[in-house]
C-alpha cells in the first residue's frame, strides 16, 4: 500500500512535469527556502488580488470561505467541483504570480474523480490542491460530526492525486486528514505518514488540539520527516491553539493558513455598513476609503496603462487649405432663390422667441489673447461645431497642440471637497468618459483648452465643468 520510492531524500518527487505551471514551480521554490510561509485564505478573485497586493508569497483558497461567499451556504459539501475550480481560475486571473492552493475537498467522488479534479485545478493555474479523507458530504474540520473513510480508501485518494501529477498535471498535492477529530491522534499520525509515502508534497492534520499534538505531528520520522507540514489556525474559536508564525516555525511547521480572517472581517464590515445605511448614514471615509482607492484596489490603473498600449490615434483635423463653401440655396418653381424650409423655420423660430442664443466657439482665433485660466463651461453650452462653421483662420494645425499621453480626471463634491473619482485617462480616450457630463462634448472642450493654453507651465486645472448633483469635474495635464 505504501510507496516510499516516490519521495527522494530531498523530498523531491523523481518524475515531475517541469515548466508547465509557473505558480507550482514558485511554490516548490518557496518550500525549499528558509522561513515559514503565511497563507491567508481567499474566497474570490478580489480577496486573492488583495493578498498579493499586501505582499504575501502564497495564498490558500478556503472551501469554508468560498462556500460562504459563492453560495451563501455552509461548508457542508454543498459547493461543487465546477464552482470551486471556477473561483480558483478567477483568483489566478486576478493575480500576477501568486501561488494559490485550492481546496479540493474529497476530490468529489472516487479515485477517478480525484484525478479529474487534480487535472482541472492544475489547468486553472492553481499551484496546489488539498485532498482530504472525509466521508462525503464533508464539512469544516472544526465542526461536529466528523467521519473519515477507511485507511485504504484514504491512501488511494492521495495515490490517485499523485498519479495525476506524475501524468502531467503540474500541481502540488496537499494531503489532509480529519482523523484527529473523527478517530484519534494516533490514527491521524498513521495516515499522514502513509500520505507522505504515497507521494504527497505537503501533509496536514486538521483540528489538532494542543501544542503537544502539533509537536508530535512535526516530529514524525521516515518519509513524513522530509515532507513540509501545514498548520491551520481557525480564527475566532477553533480547536487548534493560536500561535505566532515564529512559534509554529520553531515547532517544525513550514506553512500556516488563516481560513477566516478575510471573510470574517468582510462580513462584519458589511453588517456595520448596512446598519448605518438603514438610518441614512454612509460609511465614513476612513472606513470606506476614497473612490480613487477603490479603483486602485480593483485594478483601474493597470487597466488604463495596458489599454493605452492599444490606443488608436485620433484622426487628423481638417487642413486649413480645405475650401469651405456655403451649401447651395434651392430655387423656387419660378426660378427665385429662397432659403430652405429648415432655414426659414429656424429664422422664424429665432425671431419669435427673442434674441438667438450664443453658441460658444470651439476653436479660438489666433488674434484673440491666450487665456491662462481653466476653461469653465455649462453643460448645455457645448456642442460639436460643424466643420463648415469654423473659420480657416481660427483652425490650428495639428502640430500646434502639445498633447500629453494622459489626463488626470477628478470629480469633487463641491460642498465638502471630497474627491469622488480620480483616475488617469489616455489622451486618445477622452471620448470614452463623455458620460460623466451628459450634454457636454468633453473631448472638444479639452481640445479647446489645449489650444488656449500658454507655453508656460500651469499646475491648475485645464478644464472645470459642473458635473451635476453639486459635483465639479476637473481635467489636469499629466
Buried (B, 14 or more C-beta within 10 A) or exposed (E): EBBEEBBEEEBEBEEBBEEEBEBBBBBBEBBEEEEBBBBBBBBBBBBBBBBBBEEBBBBBBBBBBBBBBBEEEBBBBEBEBEBBBBBBBBBBEBBEEBBBBBBBBBBBBEBEBBBBBBBBBBBBBBBBBBBBBBBEEBBBBBBEEBBBBEBEBBBBBBBBBBBBBBEEBBBBBBBBBBBBBBBEBEBBBBBBBBBBBBBBBBBBBBBBBEBEBBEBBBEBEEBBBBBBBBBBBBBEEBBBBEBEBEBBBEBBBBBBBBBBBBBBEBEEEEEEBEEBEEEEEEEEEEEEEBBBEEBBEBBBEEEBEEBBEEEEEBEEBBEBEEEEEEEEEEEEEEEEEEEEEEEEEEEEEEEEEEEEEEEEBBBBEEEEEEEEEBBBBEBEBBEEBEEEEBEEEBBBEEEEEEEEEBBBBBBBBEEEEEBBBBBBBBBBBBEEBBEBBEEBBBBBBBBBBBBBBEEEEBEEBBBBBBBEEEBBBBBBBE
